[in-house]
Amino acid sequence: MKLSSYLPGKTSESAFTDIRAGNLTVALAYVFLAWTAAFSQEAESIDPSGVWSNSHGTLSLLLTGDALSFSYASVFGETAHICNGAGVAGLVKSNVYHNVDEQGTVAFEIYGDRVRMLIVNGVPSFCGAGWAGESFTRSRFTAPRRVKVKAEKSRFYVVMPSPPWERKGYVIEGNVVEVVPVQHEDADQFVLARYRGKQAFSVGLLLKDTLAGMK
């Protein structure tokens, strides 16, 4: 970590010059400020994982690292157009994720008490023309469930419109995963799941019948 990243006007070289010159108290102050700034940046990251609902639709989210996986269904407009989609949005800046496809880009903006979906450019392929975005608040939020894998092995599937592709990654019997229901069409046999291992996280679709307590 470079001190100059957090201390404008003070380079890492000049900070270490202070140490060599015997100004240990000053140098330690620089280190403390740098650590505090780095900690603050981490603390500002919000995990929106769970189910967000409003009067028009429902959005399921699971976050792992810089990737926000989503399953979404909603209705908009006077003629009740349908939104129906699933995918992964990548982090572009603090608490803002973009899902990009051949038709356009949709942003997911994460706040402490709400989530906003809005168009960055083009037309969202999972909604079509006329969709103006959507907002969800904590008043209708449900946290993920924790369940155990009951099958000997349960493979993850790519978070995408049905039918999803099977991945190489999997969880095994006894592993605990966090799950939220899928919202997009033709995926009732799946849940959106996140596994937090000791060395790695993974998010994807898992088959319900491989998990305990799922119907």
N, C-alpha and C positions, 0 to 999 in steps of 0.2 A: 504494500500500500504506500503510495507516495504522499507525503505530508502536503506537498504543494497542491494536491487535488482538493484539499479542504481548507488550506490557509492561503488565501490570496496575498501575493506580495512576499511570501516566505517560502523559498524553495527547500526541498529536502536537504540539499547540500548545505545551505546556511543553517539549518536546524542542527545538523551534525557538527558544524563548525562551533556552534554554541557548546556542544558537549565537550569537544576538544579544548575549548577555551575555559572550561570549568563552570560554565553557566548551566549547571545540571537542572536547577529549578525551572529555568526558562524553557529548556529543552523538554523536560517532562510535561510542562504546561502545553507545549505544542502537540506532544503525543496524546495527551488527554483530550484536547480539542478535536484532534483528528479521529480518535476512537469514538467520541461522542457524535460527531457528524456521520461517521459510518454507521453507527448504531441507529441513529435517527432515520437514515435512509432505509435500513432494513425494517424498522418499526412502522414505517409508512406504508409498507406493502400490505394490502388487504386481501384476505382469502374469502371470496364470495361463495364458496362451495355450498350447495344446497338447492332448494327449490324455491323459486320466486314466482308469485302469481299476482294477477290483477283481474279486472272484470273481463278482459279480452283474451288473455292467454296465459301460458305457463312456460317458464324458462328453467331448465335444470343445468346446473354448472358444477364442474369439478376442476380445481386448479392443481397443477403440478409444475413446479419450476416456472418457466416463462410461457407455459402453454395452458390456455383456458379451453377446456372441452365443454361443448354445449349441445343440448337437445331442446328444441323450441317448437311450439305450436301456438298459433294465435289467429284471430279473425280481425279484419280491419275494413273500413269503408262502408258506404251505404249499401253496397251489394254483397257484403260479407265475403270479401276475398280471404283466402286462407294462406297463412304462413305455415310452412312445414319444413324443418331443416335440422341438420346435425352436422357438427364439424369441430374444428379446432382453430382458435384465434391465438395469434402470437403477440407477445409483449412488444409494444413500440415505445412506450414511456411509462413512467410510474402509474400503475393501476389503469392503464389503457391498453386494450388488446384489439388487434385487427384480424378479421377473417376475410381472406382474399380469395376470389375465384374468377372465372373467366368473364363474369358479368359485372362485377363490382366489388367494393370493399365496405364491410360493416364494422363499426367500432363498438366495443363493449367498454363503457366507462364505469369504473367501480368506485363507489363512495362508501363511507361507513354505514349509512342508513338506506342506500338505494343502489340500483343498477340501471344504467341507461344504455339502450341500443340505438344507434343512429347511423345514417348513411354517410360515408366519407366520399365515395364517388360511384358512379354507375347505378346499377339496379341490383338489389339483393336477389340472388337466384332462388332463394327459398321463400320469397314473398312476392316478387314481381313488382311492376310499376304501381305507383300510388301509395306505397307504404312509406310512412313518415317517421318511423322509429317507434320506440316503446320504452316506458319506464316502469320499474318495479320498486316497491318499498319494503322495509323490514316488517311492516305490519302484517304482511302475508308471506312470511318466509318460514321454511322448514329446513332444519339442519339435516345432513346426511345420516343414514342409519349405519350401524356397524353390525356386520353379519359374518359368520364363518363359512368358509368353503367346505362343502360336504363331499364333493367329488374328489377322486384321486388326483385329478388334474383338470383345471378349467382354463382354457385358452382365452386370451383377450382378442377382441375384434376391433377393427378400426372404427373410430367415431365418425360416421358418415351416413348419408341416406341409405335406406335398405335397397338391396342386401349388402351388409358390410363384409369386408374382407377379413379372413382369419389372419391373425398375427402369430409370430413365433413365441412371443412372451406368454407366460401362464402363471397361475397361482396353484398351490397344492392344498390338499386336505388339511384343515386346521388353521390355515392362514385367515387372518381377519381383514376384511375389506370394508371400505365406506361406500355406500351405494345411494343413488338417487334414481327415481323412475325416469324412463325415457318418455319424451313427449311427441316425437315425430312418428309418422305413420309406418305401419307394417314392421314394427320393432317390439311388439308386446312381449316377445320371448326373452328380451334382454333387459338389463339394467345398466346404467352408467356407473362404473366402479373405479375406485382408487385404492391401490395397495401401497402402503408405506413400509418398505423393507428397511433393514439396518443400513444398507448401502445404496439403495435406489428406490425411487417412486415410479409407479406406472399407473396410467389411466387408460381406460378403454371400455368397450362393451363386454359384459359377461353374460352368459346364459343363466337365466333365473333358476333353472332346474339343477344347477350345479352348486347352489347356495342354500344354506339352512334358513328356514323360515320365510322363504320367498314363494309366492304363488303366481 
